[in-house]
Amino acid sequence: MIVAMARMSATEVARNFSAVINRVGAGEDIEIVRNGAPVAELRPPSNPRRLEGDAWRRFVDGLPSVDADFARDVEKAREGLGPPVGKWPAG
């Protein structure tokens, strides 16, 4: 079965980049055209670098535990920062 690749102009891709990346991340291939001629193709990586459930759990289980020294260092750092000054700036 042949699946048609989505086709978008370079301008459309630029204006909707985040949505385009979401589509590619979901598995869609997108051909980018300029003046009607193909100039690029976006597709998911052939070998994505992500850990699925069991691999993630093994990774986390292999991490060193937090010891008292680390916990104390984090508390010192937090004390040095003081209380929050205001809300996070809107971006």
A tleap script that builds the chain and sets N, CA, C and O, in Angstrom:
source leaprc.protein.ff14SB
mol = sequence {
  NMET ILE VAL ALA MET ALA ARG MET SER ALA
  THR GLU VAL ALA ARG ASN PHE SER ALA VAL
  ILE ASN ARG VAL GLY ALA GLY GLU ASP ILE
  GLU ILE VAL ARG ASN GLY ALA PRO VAL ALA
  GLU LEU ARG PRO PRO SER ASN PRO ARG ARG
  LEU GLU GLY ASP ALA TRP ARG ARG PHE VAL
  ASP GLY LEU PRO SER VAL ASP ALA ASP PHE
  ALA ARG ASP VAL GLU LYS ALA ARG GLU GLY
  LEU GLY PRO PRO VAL GLY LYS TRP PRO ALA
  CGLY
}
set mol.1.N position { 0.843 -1.177 0.000 }
set mol.1.CA position { 0.000 0.000 0.000 }
set mol.1.C position { 0.890 1.242 0.000 }
set mol.1.O position { 1.811 1.345 0.810 }
set mol.2.N position { 0.622 2.175 -0.894 }
set mol.2.CA position { 1.387 3.421 -0.981 }
set mol.2.C position { 0.619 4.497 -0.231 }
set mol.2.O position { -0.565 4.721 -0.479 }
set mol.3.N position { 1.310 5.157 0.687 }
set mol.3.CA position { 0.694 6.235 1.459 }
set mol.3.C position { 1.221 7.552 0.920 }
set mol.3.O position { 2.432 7.738 0.804 }
set mol.4.N position { 0.319 8.465 0.589 }
set mol.4.CA position { 0.734 9.765 0.054 }
set mol.4.C position { 1.397 10.587 1.155 }
set mol.4.O position { 0.918 10.647 2.287 }
set mol.5.N position { 2.494 11.207 0.796 }
set mol.5.CA position { 3.208 12.079 1.719 }
set mol.5.C position { 2.493 13.431 1.733 }
set mol.5.O position { 2.111 13.947 0.684 }
set mol.6.N position { 2.318 13.992 2.913 }
set mol.6.CA position { 1.734 15.335 3.004 }
set mol.6.C position { 2.662 16.318 2.309 }
set mol.6.O position { 3.882 16.156 2.327 }
set mol.7.N position { 2.078 17.334 1.699 }
set mol.7.CA position { 2.876 18.327 0.968 }
set mol.7.C position { 2.533 19.702 1.522 }
set mol.7.O position { 1.362 20.071 1.608 }
set mol.8.N position { 3.561 20.458 1.897 }
set mol.8.CA position { 3.354 21.798 2.453 }
set mol.8.C position { 4.363 22.756 1.838 }
set mol.8.O position { 5.481 22.369 1.497 }
set mol.9.N position { 3.953 24.006 1.703 }
set mol.9.CA position { 4.901 25.016 1.241 }
set mol.9.C position { 5.866 25.358 2.370 }
set mol.9.O position { 5.564 25.154 3.546 }
set mol.10.N position { 7.016 25.875 1.999 }
set mol.10.CA position { 8.000 26.284 3.003 }
set mol.10.C position { 7.403 27.342 3.921 }
set mol.10.O position { 7.692 27.357 5.117 }
set mol.11.N position { 6.580 28.221 3.378 }
set mol.11.CA position { 5.939 29.264 4.186 }
set mol.11.C position { 4.993 28.645 5.210 }
set mol.11.O position { 4.990 29.053 6.372 }
set mol.12.N position { 4.182 27.654 4.789 }
set mol.12.CA position { 3.270 26.978 5.721 }
set mol.12.C position { 4.045 26.315 6.854 }
set mol.12.O position { 3.661 26.398 8.020 }
set mol.13.N position { 5.144 25.654 6.491 }
set mol.13.CA position { 5.953 24.975 7.501 }
set mol.13.C position { 6.518 25.992 8.493 }
set mol.13.O position { 6.491 25.763 9.703 }
set mol.14.N position { 7.029 27.112 7.982 }
set mol.14.CA position { 7.602 28.132 8.854 }
set mol.14.C position { 6.552 28.705 9.805 }
set mol.14.O position { 6.833 28.925 10.983 }
set mol.15.N position { 5.361 28.944 9.300 }
set mol.15.CA position { 4.299 29.540 10.130 }
set mol.15.C position { 3.708 28.568 11.139 }
set mol.15.O position { 3.131 28.985 12.143 }
set mol.16.N position { 3.847 27.291 10.879 }
set mol.16.CA position { 3.227 26.271 11.741 }
set mol.16.C position { 4.251 25.244 12.209 }
set mol.16.O position { 3.935 24.063 12.351 }
set mol.17.N position { 5.476 25.698 12.447 }
set mol.17.CA position { 6.578 24.775 12.696 }
set mol.17.C position { 6.294 23.799 13.835 }
set mol.17.O position { 6.537 22.601 13.685 }
set mol.18.N position { 5.796 24.273 14.949 }
set mol.18.CA position { 5.548 23.388 16.084 }
set mol.18.C position { 4.540 22.301 15.723 }
set mol.18.O position { 4.743 21.133 16.056 }
set mol.19.N position { 3.469 22.672 15.053 }
set mol.19.CA position { 2.459 21.691 14.642 }
set mol.19.C position { 3.042 20.701 13.637 }
set mol.19.O position { 2.737 19.509 13.687 }
set mol.20.N position { 3.884 21.194 12.723 }
set mol.20.CA position { 4.514 20.318 11.732 }
set mol.20.C position { 5.417 19.301 12.442 }
set mol.20.O position { 5.386 18.113 12.121 }
set mol.21.N position { 6.208 19.760 13.392 }
set mol.21.CA position { 7.082 18.853 14.141 }
set mol.21.C position { 6.252 17.829 14.915 }
set mol.21.O position { 6.644 16.666 15.014 }
set mol.22.N position { 5.119 18.243 15.459 }
set mol.22.CA position { 4.233 17.286 16.144 }
set mol.22.C position { 3.740 16.218 15.185 }
set mol.22.O position { 3.694 15.040 15.539 }
set mol.23.N position { 3.373 16.616 13.978 }
set mol.23.CA position { 2.905 15.657 12.971 }
set mol.23.C position { 4.012 14.667 12.614 }
set mol.23.O position { 3.774 13.462 12.533 }
set mol.24.N position { 5.219 15.181 12.402 }
set mol.24.CA position { 6.349 14.308 12.080 }
set mol.24.C position { 6.636 13.378 13.256 }
set mol.24.O position { 6.903 12.191 13.067 }
set mol.25.N position { 6.581 13.923 14.467 }
set mol.25.CA position { 6.806 13.105 15.656 }
set mol.25.C position { 5.785 11.993 15.809 }
set mol.25.O position { 6.066 10.962 16.421 }
set mol.26.N position { 4.602 12.202 15.255 }
set mol.26.CA position { 3.548 11.191 15.308 }
set mol.26.C position { 3.683 10.176 14.170 }
set mol.26.O position { 2.880 9.249 14.061 }
set mol.27.N position { 4.712 10.358 13.317 }
set mol.27.CA position { 4.976 9.365 12.289 }
set mol.27.C position { 4.705 9.801 10.859 }
set mol.27.O position { 4.897 9.010 9.936 }
set mol.28.N position { 4.271 11.014 10.652 }
set mol.28.CA position { 3.934 11.478 9.306 }
set mol.28.C position { 5.168 11.988 8.562 }
set mol.28.O position { 6.043 12.619 9.155 }
set mol.29.N position { 5.231 11.712 7.266 }
set mol.29.CA position { 6.266 12.267 6.394 }
set mol.29.C position { 5.693 13.496 5.712 }
set mol.29.O position { 4.542 13.483 5.275 }
set mol.30.N position { 6.483 14.559 5.616 }
set mol.30.CA position { 6.012 15.800 4.993 }
set mol.30.C position { 7.032 16.270 3.961 }
set mol.30.O position { 8.221 16.401 4.252 }
set mol.31.N position { 6.543 16.518 2.756 }
set mol.31.CA position { 7.371 17.067 1.688 }
set mol.31.C position { 7.202 18.582 1.700 }
set mol.31.O position { 6.080 19.087 1.741 }
set mol.32.N position { 8.315 19.303 1.665 }
set mol.32.CA position { 8.278 20.764 1.674 }
set mol.32.C position { 8.586 21.243 0.263 }
set mol.32.O position { 9.569 20.833 -0.354 }
set mol.33.N position { 7.719 22.122 -0.229 }
set mol.33.CA position { 7.895 22.639 -1.588 }
set mol.33.C position { 8.067 24.144 -1.573 }
set mol.33.O position { 7.545 24.837 -0.700 }
set mol.34.N position { 8.807 24.640 -2.553 }
set mol.34.CA position { 8.963 26.081 -2.764 }
set mol.34.C position { 8.701 26.313 -4.253 }
set mol.34.O position { 9.332 25.702 -5.115 }
set mol.35.N position { 7.758 27.205 -4.530 }
set mol.35.CA position { 7.355 27.466 -5.915 }
set mol.35.C position { 6.952 26.175 -6.634 }
set mol.35.O position { 7.217 26.006 -7.824 }
set mol.36.N position { 6.309 25.273 -5.893 }
set mol.36.CA position { 5.813 24.027 -6.470 }
set mol.36.C position { 6.833 22.921 -6.613 }
set mol.36.O position { 6.473 21.796 -6.960 }
set mol.37.N position { 8.098 23.209 -6.357 }
set mol.37.CA position { 9.152 22.196 -6.503 }
set mol.37.C position { 9.585 21.673 -5.133 }
set mol.37.O position { 9.783 22.465 -4.212 }
set mol.38.N position { 9.734 20.358 -4.982 }
set mol.38.CA position { 10.190 19.801 -3.702 }
set mol.38.C position { 11.588 20.307 -3.351 }
set mol.38.O position { 12.486 20.322 -4.193 }
set mol.39.N position { 11.758 20.724 -2.083 }
set mol.39.CA position { 13.071 21.184 -1.615 }
set mol.39.C position { 13.568 20.383 -0.410 }
set mol.39.O position { 14.765 20.376 -0.122 }
set mol.40.N position { 12.654 19.708 0.296 }
set mol.40.CA position { 13.063 18.935 1.475 }
set mol.40.C position { 11.952 17.978 1.868 }
set mol.40.O position { 10.801 18.122 1.455 }
set mol.41.N position { 12.325 17.004 2.669 }
set mol.41.CA position { 11.352 16.085 3.252 }
set mol.41.C position { 11.633 15.980 4.746 }
set mol.41.O position { 12.784 15.868 5.167 }
set mol.42.N position { 10.575 16.016 5.536 }
set mol.42.CA position { 10.686 15.808 6.978 }
set mol.42.C position { 10.065 14.461 7.283 }
set mol.42.O position { 8.961 14.159 6.831 }
set mol.43.N position { 10.773 13.659 8.048 }
set mol.43.CA position { 10.235 12.364 8.445 }
set mol.43.C position { 10.809 12.003 9.807 }
set mol.43.O position { 11.848 12.531 10.202 }
set mol.44.N position { 10.145 11.112 10.524 }
set mol.44.CA position { 10.676 10.692 11.822 }
set mol.44.C position { 12.043 10.025 11.637 }
set mol.44.O position { 12.320 9.466 10.576 }
set mol.45.N position { 12.886 10.081 12.651 }
set mol.45.CA position { 14.195 9.423 12.539 }
set mol.45.C position { 14.022 7.917 12.358 }
set mol.45.O position { 13.093 7.320 12.903 }
set mol.46.N position { 14.916 7.316 11.595 }
set mol.46.CA position { 14.827 5.878 11.352 }
set mol.46.C position { 15.208 5.080 12.593 }
set mol.46.O position { 14.799 3.928 12.742 }
set mol.47.N position { 15.974 5.676 13.469 }
set mol.47.CA position { 16.408 4.995 14.690 }
set mol.47.C position { 16.240 5.952 15.868 }
set mol.47.O position { 17.224 6.505 16.358 }
set mol.48.N position { 14.994 6.154 16.329 }
set mol.48.CA position { 14.776 7.130 17.407 }
set mol.48.C position { 15.492 6.723 18.690 }
set mol.48.O position { 15.592 5.542 19.024 }
set mol.49.N position { 15.980 7.724 19.390 }
set mol.49.CA position { 16.690 7.484 20.658 }
set mol.49.C position { 15.740 7.736 21.815 }
set mol.49.O position { 15.733 8.815 22.409 }
set mol.50.N position { 14.950 6.743 22.122 }
set mol.50.CA position { 14.070 6.869 23.271 }
set mol.50.C position { 13.986 5.527 23.985 }
set mol.50.O position { 14.181 4.468 23.388 }
set mol.51.N position { 13.702 5.599 25.233 }
set mol.51.CA position { 13.592 4.384 26.031 }
set mol.51.C position { 12.126 4.086 26.280 }
set mol.51.O position { 11.377 4.951 26.734 }
set mol.52.N position { 11.727 2.886 25.989 }
set mol.52.CA position { 10.355 2.455 26.258 }
set mol.52.C position { 10.279 1.959 27.693 }
set mol.52.O position { 11.300 1.842 28.370 }
set mol.53.N position { 9.085 1.673 28.150 }
set mol.53.CA position { 8.779 1.318 29.535 }
set mol.53.C position { 9.818 0.528 30.307 }
set mol.53.O position { 10.412 1.047 31.252 }
set mol.54.N position { 10.049 -0.729 29.916 }
set mol.54.CA position { 10.968 -1.590 30.680 }
set mol.54.C position { 12.397 -1.060 30.656 }
set mol.54.O position { 13.097 -1.109 31.668 }
set mol.55.N position { 12.831 -0.554 29.509 }
set mol.55.CA position { 14.198 -0.016 29.413 }
set mol.55.C position { 14.343 1.210 30.310 }
set mol.55.O position { 15.381 1.398 30.945 }
set mol.56.N position { 13.306 2.043 30.361 }
set mol.56.CA position { 13.337 3.227 31.225 }
set mol.56.C position { 13.424 2.812 32.687 }
set mol.56.O position { 14.199 3.392 33.447 }
set mol.57.N position { 12.637 1.814 33.091 }
set mol.57.CA position { 12.663 1.349 34.480 }
set mol.57.C position { 14.042 0.781 34.845 }
set mol.57.O position { 14.545 1.013 35.945 }
set mol.58.N position { 14.644 0.037 33.912 }
set mol.58.CA position { 15.994 -0.490 34.190 }
set mol.58.C position { 16.995 0.647 34.334 }
set mol.58.O position { 17.876 0.600 35.192 }
set mol.59.N position { 16.858 1.675 33.489 }
set mol.59.CA position { 17.751 2.830 33.579 }
set mol.59.C position { 17.616 3.513 34.939 }
set mol.59.O position { 18.614 3.778 35.610 }
set mol.60.N position { 16.376 3.794 35.339 }
set mol.60.CA position { 16.136 4.478 36.614 }
set mol.60.C position { 16.604 3.620 37.781 }
set mol.60.O position { 17.199 4.132 38.729 }
set mol.61.N position { 16.341 2.318 37.720 }
set mol.61.CA position { 16.781 1.423 38.798 }
set mol.61.C position { 18.298 1.387 38.921 }
set mol.61.O position { 18.819 1.128 40.006 }
set mol.62.N position { 19.023 1.642 37.824 }
set mol.62.CA position { 20.484 1.611 37.842 }
set mol.62.C position { 21.124 2.903 38.309 }
set mol.62.O position { 22.341 2.953 38.491 }
set mol.63.N position { 20.333 3.955 38.507 }
set mol.63.CA position { 20.892 5.225 38.960 }
set mol.63.C position { 21.327 5.124 40.418 }
set mol.63.O position { 20.707 4.398 41.195 }
set mol.64.N position { 22.374 5.834 40.799 }
set mol.64.CA position { 22.783 5.794 42.204 }
set mol.64.C position { 21.713 6.438 43.082 }
set mol.64.O position { 21.008 7.353 42.658 }
set mol.65.N position { 21.610 5.950 44.292 }
set mol.65.CA position { 20.613 6.528 45.205 }
set mol.65.C position { 21.119 7.876 45.725 }
set mol.65.O position { 22.317 8.158 45.744 }
set mol.66.N position { 20.167 8.680 46.138 }
set mol.66.CA position { 20.500 9.992 46.699 }
set mol.66.C position { 21.005 9.762 48.119 }
set mol.66.O position { 20.311 9.181 48.952 }
set mol.67.N position { 22.218 10.225 48.380 }
set mol.67.CA position { 22.759 10.045 49.725 }
set mol.67.C position { 22.559 11.316 50.551 }
set mol.67.O position { 22.106 12.336 50.030 }
set mol.68.N position { 22.896 11.252 51.821 }
set mol.68.CA position { 22.682 12.371 52.739 }
set mol.68.C position { 23.480 13.602 52.316 }
set mol.68.O position { 22.994 14.724 52.464 }
set mol.69.N position { 24.691 13.420 51.795 }
set mol.69.CA position { 25.497 14.562 51.360 }
set mol.69.C position { 24.812 15.325 50.235 }
set mol.69.O position { 24.770 16.555 50.242 }
set mol.70.N position { 24.280 14.590 49.274 }
set mol.70.CA position { 23.604 15.235 48.153 }
set mol.70.C position { 22.373 15.987 48.645 }
set mol.70.O position { 22.159 17.140 48.273 }
set mol.71.N position { 21.563 15.337 49.483 }
set mol.71.CA position { 20.359 15.975 50.011 }
set mol.71.C position { 20.720 17.250 50.775 }
set mol.71.O position { 20.015 18.253 50.666 }
set mol.72.N position { 21.797 17.222 51.537 }
set mol.72.CA position { 22.241 18.390 52.302 }
set mol.72.C position { 22.689 19.508 51.346 }
set mol.72.O position { 22.391 20.679 51.581 }
set mol.73.N position { 23.398 19.149 50.278 }
set mol.73.CA position { 23.830 20.149 49.294 }
set mol.73.C position { 22.633 20.822 48.618 }
set mol.73.O position { 22.643 22.031 48.384 }
set mol.74.N position { 21.618 20.043 48.311 }
set mol.74.CA position { 20.415 20.610 47.687 }
set mol.74.C position { 19.730 21.570 48.649 }
set mol.74.O position { 19.306 22.653 48.244 }
set mol.75.N position { 19.618 21.192 49.901 }
set mol.75.CA position { 18.997 22.078 50.898 }
set mol.75.C position { 19.778 23.384 51.048 }
set mol.75.O position { 19.173 24.452 51.134 }
set mol.76.N position { 21.104 23.317 51.081 }
set mol.76.CA position { 21.930 24.526 51.165 }
set mol.76.C position { 21.678 25.438 49.968 }
set mol.76.O position { 21.525 26.650 50.117 }
set mol.77.N position { 21.637 24.841 48.786 }
set mol.77.CA position { 21.400 25.629 47.571 }
set mol.77.C position { 20.033 26.301 47.623 }
set mol.77.O position { 19.895 27.464 47.245 }
set mol.78.N position { 19.034 25.577 48.088 }
set mol.78.CA position { 17.682 26.151 48.171 }
set mol.78.C position { 17.637 27.291 49.184 }
set mol.78.O position { 16.995 28.312 48.938 }
set mol.79.N position { 18.303 27.127 50.305 }
set mol.79.CA position { 18.327 28.185 51.318 }
set mol.79.C position { 19.002 29.440 50.765 }
set mol.79.O position { 18.563 30.556 51.045 }
set mol.80.N position { 20.056 29.263 49.990 }
set mol.80.CA position { 20.779 30.386 49.422 }
set mol.80.C position { 19.960 31.173 48.409 }
set mol.80.O position { 20.217 32.357 48.190 }
set mol.81.N position { 18.999 30.542 47.802 }
set mol.81.CA position { 18.167 31.227 46.812 }
set mol.81.C position { 17.111 32.126 47.460 }
set mol.81.O position { 16.722 33.139 46.879 }
set mol.82.N position { 16.658 31.770 48.630 }
set mol.82.CA position { 15.613 32.544 49.293 }
set mol.82.C position { 14.249 32.236 48.705 }
set mol.82.O position { 14.119 31.393 47.817 }
set mol.83.N position { 13.221 32.935 49.213 }
set mol.83.CA position { 11.856 32.661 48.746 }
set mol.83.C position { 11.651 33.192 47.322 }
set mol.83.O position { 12.387 34.069 46.869 }
set mol.84.N position { 10.655 32.658 46.629 }
set mol.84.CA position { 10.354 33.159 45.285 }
set mol.84.C position { 10.007 34.641 45.329 }
set mol.84.O position { 9.351 35.104 46.262 }
set mol.85.N position { 10.448 35.378 44.323 }
set mol.85.CA position { 10.219 36.813 44.287 }
set mol.85.C position { 8.904 37.157 43.595 }
set mol.85.O position { 8.238 38.117 43.983 }
set mol.86.N position { 8.533 36.415 42.613 }
set mol.86.CA position { 7.302 36.687 41.883 }
set mol.86.C position { 6.953 35.541 40.984 }
set mol.86.O position { 7.544 34.465 41.065 }
set mol.87.N position { 5.995 35.773 40.130 }
set mol.87.CA position { 5.571 34.743 39.198 }
set mol.87.C position { 6.609 34.580 38.102 }
set mol.87.O position { 7.393 35.489 37.827 }
set mol.88.N position { 6.602 33.404 37.476 }
set mol.88.CA position { 7.449 33.166 36.315 }
set mol.88.C position { 7.004 34.110 35.216 }
set mol.88.O position { 5.808 34.356 35.060 }
set mol.89.N position { 7.940 34.639 34.457 }
set mol.89.CA position { 7.538 35.525 33.364 }
set mol.89.C position { 6.787 34.748 32.291 }
set mol.89.O position { 7.139 33.613 31.970 }
set mol.90.N position { 5.762 35.363 31.746 }
set mol.90.CA position { 4.999 34.724 30.664 }
set mol.90.C position { 5.831 34.786 29.403 }
set mol.90.O position { 6.445 35.809 29.100 }
set mol.91.N position { 5.848 33.675 28.664 }
set mol.91.CA position { 6.657 33.625 27.461 }
set mol.91.C position { 5.853 33.593 26.279 }
set mol.91.O position { 6.386 33.549 25.171 }
savepdb mol mol.pdb
quit
